Amino acid sequence: MYQLLSIVEVACILSFVSMAAVFTFRFAGFPDLSVDGVFALGAVAFARLVLAGWNIPLALLGAVLIGMTIGFTTATISNRLHINPLLASVLVLTMLYSLNLRILGRANLPVFGVLDSPLATGTTRLALYIVAAACFWLLCLLFFKTELGTAIRSTGSARDYLTGIGRNPALYRLVLVALAGGSVAASGALLALKFGFADVSLGMGTIIIGIASLIIGERICGRDGLLPQLLSALFGISVYQLAVGVAYSLGISATDVKLGTGIIVIVMIAVSRDERHKLLD
């Protein structure tokens, strides 16, 4: 029972990462590989803000805003300097490692007092994660169904059309990448709340988890229309975490799980002739 609750907790936390993958890979057409660094930054910023005397909700909000700033920076580097999004995000990822170390001051840092907070106790924390994930998903559904939201999510697939009707697709892409950055940082901050510490390597492999959940979710829900795309984020990460939980129960070590995840992603991309193309469309 405890293992199942832990799977639900982590799935709710990582649902923010899978939603970010939808924003960047699907809506914006912007393959952002800085996710690992932004995830760690969210945890690092949360830890530092809590230790500076901020309460947990404000520290979470601060981490989200910092993550959005990094997303904004990544998109701006790509747009203004005409750098390929992949290269721009890798450059930001490289710089984030140094930035995270600078902010944290060391490789890892316990967040004293967080685990004693009412928001960090088992049942309350689980409820917080479920409510946060559900509210974020619902807000995204409601926003992207509006006229403005529809225009923003068509940035990657209808750039010329948006330009033709006087919209600014570069601005919309920037908004989506910033939103994805905030979402990933929120995930990192929530994981730091769960564990009670922050680590500069906490986000290692997060981008692969996002891509894996996106592929799995789209196999289940499809990708035609807003609702299937957003549902794919939830179903994908849920199935992924359930598979990871089963792997742990079978005695597979934690060090081998990410290796297996990478192999599974390669196989799932390879079995579909056009999936390699779709992933970056």
N, C-alpha and C positions, 0 to 999 in steps of 0.2 A: 504493500500500500504506500509506504514511504517513497519507494522508487517511482511509482506512478505519479505521485504528487510532485516529485522532483522533475519528472519529464514534462509535466504540465507547466510548471514554473519556467523551466528553461525554454520551452516552446513559446510561451507568451513573451519572454524576453527577446528571443531571436526572431519573433514575428515582425519586430520593427526592422530587422535587417532584411528579411524577405520582402517587406513592403518597400524598402529602399531600393531593392533590386528591380522591382516593378517600375518605380519612378524613373530610374536611370536607364536600364536596359530597354524597357518597353515604351514608356511615355516620352522620355527625352532623347532616346537614341544616343545616349552618352555612357559608354562602358566605363564606369568609375571603379578603378582598382585601388583607390585610397582607403577603402573600407576598413582594412585591418588597422591602419593607423588611427582613423577617426574613432573606431570602436574603443581602442585603448585610450584615446584622448578623452572620451566621455567618462570612462572609469577614473582616469587620472584627475580630470577637472572636478568630478564629483567628490573624490577623496579630499582634494585640497580645499574645496569650498566648505565641506563639513568640518574639517580640522580648523578652518578659519572662523568657525562659529556660526555658519549658516545652518538653518534647519534643513531637513531632508527634502521637502518639496521645493524650496528655493534652490538648493544645490542641484537637484534634478533639472530644474528650469535653466539654471546657469550652464550646465553641461550641454543641454540641447542648443542653447544659443551659440555656444562656442563651436559645436558641431556644424551648425548652420553657417557660421562664418567660414569654416574650412571648406564646406561645399561651395559657398559663394566664391571663395578664392580660387578653387579648382576650376570652376566654370569660367571665371573671369580670365584666368591664365590661358585657357583654351580659346576663348572667344577673342580676346583683345590681341593676343600674340599669335593667333592662328596656329596653335600647336594642336596636334592630334590629341583627342581626349584621353586615349590610353597613355600617351607619354606624359601629358599634363598631370594625370592622376598618379602615375608612378613617381614623378618628381615630388609631388606633394606628400606621397607616402614616405619617401626617403627623408624629407625634411621633418615629418611628424615624429619619426623615431627620436631625433635629437630634441625636438620640442617637448615630447612627453618626458624624456629624461630630465630636461631642464626644469619642467614644472614639478615633477615628482621629487627630484633631487637624489633619487636612488632607483634601483631596479624595481623594488616593490615597497608598498607602504600600507600597514594596517590602518583601518579607519576606526580608531578607538571610540566606543560609545554607540556606534551604529547598530550593532547586533543587540544592544540593550534597548533600543528605541521601540516603542509600540508598533511602529510601521515595519519593523524588521522581524517581528515574531512570526512564527510559522503560518498560522491561519490568516492573520492580517496581511502578511506579505503576499501570500498566494492570492488573496482577494484583490489586493492592490494591482498585482500583475495582470490578472484577468480583466479587471475593470479598465486599466490603462490600455491594454491591447484592444479590447472590444470598442472602447470609445474612440481610439485613434482610427481603427478600421472604419467605424461608422461615419466619423467626420470626413474621412477621405472619400467614402462612397457618396455622401451628400454633396461635398464640394465638387468633385469631378463630374457630377451629373448636371451642374449648373452650366450656363453658357460659357462663362469664363473658364471653368474647370475643363469643359470639353475642348476648348481651344488649346489650353495648356497641355492636356494629355495627348493632343494630336501633333505636338511639336516634332517628334521623331519621324512620324509617318506622313505628315502633310505640311512640310516646311514651306514649300513653294506656294501652296494654297494660302497659308497664313500670311505670307508676304504679300500675296496678291490682294488680300482684303484689308491690307493696312495694319496687320498685327506685327508684333516684333518677336519672331521665334527665338532669337538669341536671348531676349529677356525671359521668355517662358522657360527656356532650357536652364537658365541660371536659377530661376525659382525652383524648378524640379530638383536640380542637383543640391541646392541649399536645403530643401526640404528633406532630401535623402540623407544629407549629412547630419541634420538634426535628429532624424529617426535613428540612425546608426549610433550616434552619441548617446541617445536616450537608452538604447539597448545596453551599451557598455556601462552606463551609470547604474542601471537596474541590476546588472550582474555584480557590480561592485557592492551594491546594497545587499545582495544575497550572500556574497562570500565574506564581506566585511574587510576587504582589502582591495588595493589597486596594484596592477602590475603592467609594465610597459609592453610585455609580450602577451597580454591578455587577449588581444584581438587576432592573434596569429591564426590564419586559416578561415577567418570569418567570411571573406569574399567567396570562398569555395562553398561554404554552407549556404550563403545567399543564392548562388547560382544553382546549387543542387536542389534547394527547395523550390526555386523557380521552375526548373525543368520538371521535377516530380509533380508539382502542383498543376502545371499546364498539361501534363499527361492525364491528370484526373479531371480537371475542370475545363480545359481548353483555354484559348486566348482570344476568342472572338467576343468582344464586348467588354464593358467596364466591369460588370459583376463577376464574370468568370476570371478576369485578370486579378481582381482583388481577392477573390476566394482562393485562387491558386497560391497566393502568398500564405494564407492560413493553413490550407490543407497540405501544402508542400512541406512547411516547416514542422507540422504535426507528424506527418508520416516519417520525415527524416529523423526527428527526435525519438520517435517510437522505435525506429530501426536501430538507432544508437543505443537506446536502452536495452533492446534485445541482445545487441552485440556485447554489451557489458555483462549482461546476465549469463551469457555463454562463456564468459571468461576471457574475452578479447581485451587486451590491454588498451588503455587510453591512448598510448603512443601510436597504436596501429589504426585507430579509428579514422584519423584524418587521411592517412595513406589510403585506406579503403574508400573514403569519400571521394578522393581525387580519382581513383580508378573507376569508381561507379560513374562519376560525371563524364569521364572520357568515353566510357562504353556507351552511355546514354546518348551522347552527342554523336558518336560514331554510327550507331544503329539507325539513325535517321539521316538521310542524305542531305536534307536541307536544314537540319537543326543548327549546324555550325553557322549558317547564314542567318538563321532566325535570331540567334542569341545576340547578335550585334545589330539587328534591324530595329 
